[in-house]
Amino acid sequence: MIEILRNLMDFNTTCDTGSEKACAHYIAETLFEYGIETQLYEPYPDRVSVSAVIQGKSRETLLLHGHIDTASYGNPQEWLFPPDHATFHKDCICGRGALDCKSQLAVFMKIMIELKQSDIIPGRTIRFLATADEEQGGEKGMRWIKDNTRLLENVFLALGEGGGFPFPYDGKIYYTFQTGENCTLDDTEVPIDKSKINKRTPEEILNLGIQKGYYSESTKEYCLKCKQTEGRRLDVTTLYEGIEEFLGNAPSTKVYQEYAELFLQSLKSVCPNAELIPVITPGYSDNRYIRIGGIPIIGFFPLDIKNHLSGIHSANEYISKKSLNTALFTLEKIISNLLLTEK
């Protein structure tokens, strides 16, 4: 998995100067070597996506999604290590894309390879989709896939980015569990109406989120008491704004009620004092296209509590080996259960 991640990071897929083509071909070739069926999609010269599938006993499909492109390198002088390739330092892998989101691609590829090598035919089909252009809006990547292919047919659930960030609170570690994003069904982002939010108390806003299935009592508890915490904090204002804006623009998918227990118990096997905080994030990822297609998607890639998030889209991006193992072991359990358990 670490070797795959290193190779992925050594490709320049930055949104300003790079191309996904070489990296997408590497992904396809690597998975194909293990006998996994792959397909490249090249609607634009440098914007290339790749799909890989392991057929199950049922056509019902679990989708694993991530994006190949990254933010730009920025100012190289602000980096402690070269941003254009992977550097190992103190049990961490440093460089552009380490967190956003080539580590997720590497973990999903590892899980696909392990499943193929096991010779187990899963109860459901699993599809891995690595798309182009996310950092520039996804029009030439996930949007194109949704509008021009049948890859999203039969998908009952998708796993993507945007969650899994840990926040300490009251002796526990709360992990964000992304249940939605602030965007309308026609993919037009809407400004937050502050006056609308101010007409309701924070508790009323959170109760709305709980009723609709996007938030939970743990989200409410955290938001109402988080001022007592120290260190890393979740932006509570974003949670208030998120539920007010999102409830008016999208239907409830009920992903928290249906899947939270599975995710939490899988996470607790790695981090016993873990809890979940369901959240709605700003509309920044390709997840929105999958939701617009009517498919529930959960953003979840759990990191170690010591892994800083500040390097995403800025200098000194890194991921620790402990975070990689946390994500791998947790997602292995979740995906195994989702594939082999009949509805």
C-alpha positions, 0 to 999 in steps of 0.5 A, a space after each residue: 500500500 505504501 509503495 502504491 502511494 509513493 508511486 501515485 505521489 510521484 506523478 505530477 497531477 496538479 490541477 494547474 500544470 499536471 495531467 492525470 493521464 500517466 497516473 491513471 494508466 499506472 492505476 489501471 495497469 497495477 490493478 490489471 496485473 492482479 486480474 482486476 477488470 479495468 477501463 480508462 476514460 479519456 474524454 479530454 487529452 489530459 483529464 483521464 479517469 479509471 474504473 476497476 470492478 470485481 463482480 459479485 454474486 449480485 449486480 448491486 454495487 458498492 462504489 469506492 471513489 477518489 480523485 487523481 488530481 491534486 492542488 498545485 504545489 504552491 511556493 516550493 520554498 514553503 515546503 520542508 520537503 520537495 512537494 513533487 514526490 513522496 518523501 519518508 520522514 519520521 513514519 510519515 509520507 510527505 508531498 502533494 497528494 498525501 492526504 488529498 487524496 492519493 492515500 485514499 486511492 492507495 487504500 482502496 487499491 490495496 483493498 481491491 487487490 486483497 479481495 481479488 487475491 482471496 478468490 472470494 466472490 463477494 455477495 455484491 459487486 465492488 467498483 473502484 473509480 478514480 476520477 480526474 479534475 476534482 480540484 477544478 470542479 469535476 466537470 471533466 471527471 466525475 461530472 462527465 462520468 455521471 452524464 456519459 457512462 453507466 458506471 453508477 448503475 446499480 450502486 446502492 452506496 458510495 464511499 468517498 472523501 470529506 470525512 474521517 477527521 478526528 477531534 478530541 472531546 470529553 475523553 473520546 475521539 470524534 470522527 467526522 462522518 460526512 452525510 452531505 455537502 452544501 450544494 443544490 441538486 442542479 450543482 449550483 452553490 447557494 450563498 448562506 442566508 445568515 438571517 435565516 439561521 439567526 431566526 433559530 437557536 443552535 439547538 433547533 438547527 441541530 434538531 432539524 438535522 437529527 430529524 432529517 437523518 444528517 446529524 445525530 445526538 453526538 453532533 448536537 452534544 459536541 456543538 453545544 458543549 465544544 467551547 469547553 474543549 481544548 486543541 483541535 476543534 470542529 467549526 460549529 458555525 459550518 455545521 449550523 450553516 450546513 443543515 440550514 442550507 442543505 435541508 432546503 436543497 436536497 432530500 434526506 438520504 438517511 445514511 447515518 441511521 442506516 450505516 452509522 453503527 457499522 462504521 462506528 463498530 469498525 472504527 472502534 476495533 481500531 480506536 476503542 474510544 472513537 465516536 462519530 460526528 455526522 457533518 455536512 461540509 461545504 460543497 467542495 468534492 465530487 461527492 455532490 455529483 454522486 448524490 445528484 445522481 440519486 446515490 447515497 455517499 458517505 465521506 469517510 477516511 479515518 486518520 490518526 488523531 496526531 495527523 495535522 490537516 493543515 497541509 491540504 492545499 497548502 505546504 507540507 502535506 503529509 500522512 502518517 503510517 498510523 493514519 494509513 493503517 487506521 484507514 485501511 483496517 477500518 475500511 477493510 471491515 466496513 467494505 467486507 461487511 457491505 459486500 458480504 451482507 445481504 440487505 
